[in-house]
Amino acid sequence: MPQPNDNTDYIWPHAPSGLIYVEQSLPGGEYRSTGLFDPSDVNQSTGAGRSFDNCKRVTSLFFDVDLIGLYDAIRVQAGQELEKKVKDRKAVMYANLGDEHMQDAYARMVEAMECIIDVMGDDPSCIVDSWWGLHAHYLLAPGSDFDHHQLQNLHKRIVEHANAKVAALFEDKYHLDWPKAFDATNDVGARLARIPGSVNTKAPGRPRPVEVVSTYELALDPDYIAKLDKELATTAPQPKNTPSQGASSQNSTGNTA
């Protein structure tokens, strides 16, 4: 497994005694959980037991914008019929989206990432480029107590709000139908994230490095979470740049993600 470096401390702060991050080697790369577990509850080899219910502490809120959704939207706009299975659509992307087009694709993913920032009210503690997507990690202040179910519900709301912003932005700017830019998987803490310093090998014959592109000294404390949760629960998802009561910016001291 790739070892944490100075940058990955922004995502995976040191695990306290008696708790571990679950690390797994899966087809396509190396992954680590975004929460801490009792080692007696999980099988590190198979990942059995790595579940929301077994997670003892969520360390970061993780958001993933996957390039396949954008590529599908571009294909539909061009009049192409999409394959029914995601794995088949990804195979088309891997085979046809050349490196020469990745700069434009990356720029569009950055635009989508800005919609998460709109919702959160602050930059991510860390952004990771997985080559076929961008990952945003918002560190939760180590040592603070968080309600896991509140975090799960909040994550769902954040994704709903961010996806609404992306959909409106890309429809208006590019006439693209991209309704689900961010993955709606809400198993906070149990969710796996790619490890910076590892290699994304999902595309046959095109291994690509997983790299940190930015870090920011931000850790979300329980007051921040409660305030954001209340605001999103009482505000309908709105397009990007539409005035709203978005989350206020707040830096807490301590570790960064």
SULSUL-V579397 format. One record per residue. N is the residue number from 1. SS is DSSP state (2 for helix, 1 for strand, 0 for the rest). PSI is psi in radians with two decimals (none if undefined). Layout:
# SULSUL-V579397
n: <N,N>
ss: <SS,SS>
psi: <PSI,PSI>
This chain:
# SULSUL-V579397
n: <1,2,3,4,5,6,7,8,9,10,11,12,13,14,15,16,17,18,19,20,21,22,23,24,25,26,27,28,29,30,31,32,33,34,35,36,37,38,39,40,41,42,43,44,45,46,47,48,49,50,51,52,53,54,55,56,57,58,59,60,61,62,63,64,65,66,67,68,69,70,71,72,73,74,75,76,77,78,79,80,81,82,83,84,85,86,87,88,89,90,91,92,93,94,95,96,97,98,99,100,101,102,103,104,105,106,107,108,109,110,111,112,113,114,115,116,117,118,119,120,121,122,123,124,125,126,127,128,129,130,131,132,133,134,135,136,137,138,139,140,141,142,143,144,145,146,147,148,149,150,151,152,153,154,155,156,157,158,159,160,161,162,163,164,165,166,167,168,169,170,171,172,173,174,175,176,177,178,179,180,181,182,183,184,185,186,187,188,189,190,191,192,193,194,195,196,197,198,199,200,201,202,203,204,205,206,207,208,209,210,211,212,213,214,215,216,217,218,219,220,221,222,223,224,225,226,227,228,229,230,231,232,233,234,235,236,237,238,239,240,241,242,243,244,245,246,247,248,249,250,251,252,253,254,255,256,257>
ss: <0,0,0,0,0,0,0,2,2,2,0,0,0,0,0,0,0,0,0,1,1,1,1,1,1,1,0,0,1,1,1,1,1,1,1,1,1,0,2,2,2,0,0,0,0,0,0,0,0,0,0,0,0,0,0,0,1,1,0,1,1,1,1,1,1,1,2,2,2,2,2,2,2,2,2,2,2,0,0,0,0,0,0,0,0,2,2,2,2,2,2,2,2,2,2,2,0,0,2,2,2,2,2,2,2,2,2,2,2,2,2,2,2,2,2,2,2,2,2,2,0,0,0,0,0,1,1,1,1,0,0,0,1,1,1,1,1,1,1,1,0,0,0,0,0,0,0,2,2,2,2,2,2,2,2,2,2,2,2,2,2,2,2,2,2,2,2,2,2,2,2,2,2,2,0,0,0,0,0,0,0,1,0,0,0,0,0,0,0,0,0,1,1,1,0,0,0,0,1,1,0,0,0,0,0,0,0,1,1,0,1,1,1,1,1,0,0,0,0,1,0,2,2,2,2,2,2,2,2,2,2,2,2,0,0,0,0,0,0,0,0,0,0,0,0,0,0,0,0,0,0,0,0,0,0,0,0>
psi: <2.45,2.47,2.51,2.43,-3.00,-0.63,-0.66,-0.24,-0.40,-0.39,-0.74,1.42,2.78,2.29,2.28,2.87,2.33,-0.08,2.68,2.75,2.47,2.18,2.35,2.43,2.02,2.84,2.09,-0.20,-2.96,2.38,2.73,2.51,2.74,0.43,2.98,2.56,2.69,2.19,-0.40,-0.23,-0.24,2.70,1.94,-0.51,-0.78,-0.32,0.00,2.33,-0.17,1.56,2.85,-0.77,-0.55,-0.21,2.22,-0.50,2.12,2.24,-0.42,2.62,2.21,2.26,2.37,2.01,2.07,2.31,-0.45,-0.61,-0.73,-0.74,-0.69,-0.76,-0.69,-0.71,-0.73,-0.73,-0.58,0.03,0.24,2.60,2.24,2.55,2.62,-0.64,2.41,-0.70,-0.58,-0.64,-0.65,-0.66,-0.69,-0.76,-0.82,-0.61,-0.45,-0.34,1.69,2.86,-0.51,-0.32,-0.06,-0.50,-0.77,-0.72,-0.72,-0.72,-0.66,-0.66,-0.61,-0.71,-0.72,-0.72,-0.58,-0.41,-0.60,-0.73,-0.69,-0.80,-0.77,-0.48,0.14,2.81,2.69,2.66,-0.54,2.42,2.29,2.33,1.97,0.14,-0.89,0.33,3.01,2.44,2.33,2.26,2.23,1.90,2.39,2.30,2.04,2.48,-0.17,2.69,2.22,2.54,2.02,-0.68,-0.62,-0.74,-0.71,-0.80,-0.67,-0.75,-0.75,-0.78,-0.73,-0.81,-0.73,-0.78,-0.77,-0.73,-0.63,-0.69,-0.77,-0.79,-0.80,-0.73,-0.83,-0.50,-0.77,-0.73,-0.65,-0.03,0.69,2.49,1.70,1.35,-0.34,1.12,-0.68,2.35,2.29,0.22,2.16,0.38,1.18,2.47,-0.82,-0.33,2.37,2.51,2.58,2.55,2.10,2.43,-0.23,-3.02,2.32,2.00,0.34,-0.64,2.04,2.22,0.11,1.08,2.44,2.49,2.58,2.09,2.53,2.26,-0.37,2.61,2.67,2.33,1.52,2.29,2.22,2.20,2.99,-0.59,-0.72,-0.82,-0.78,-0.72,-0.80,-0.72,-0.78,-0.75,-0.77,-0.52,-0.42,0.13,2.21,2.54,2.35,2.65,2.73,2.46,0.08,2.23,2.35,3.12,0.94,2.90,2.41,2.67,2.44,2.18,2.23,2.66,2.90,-2.68,2.90,2.80,none>
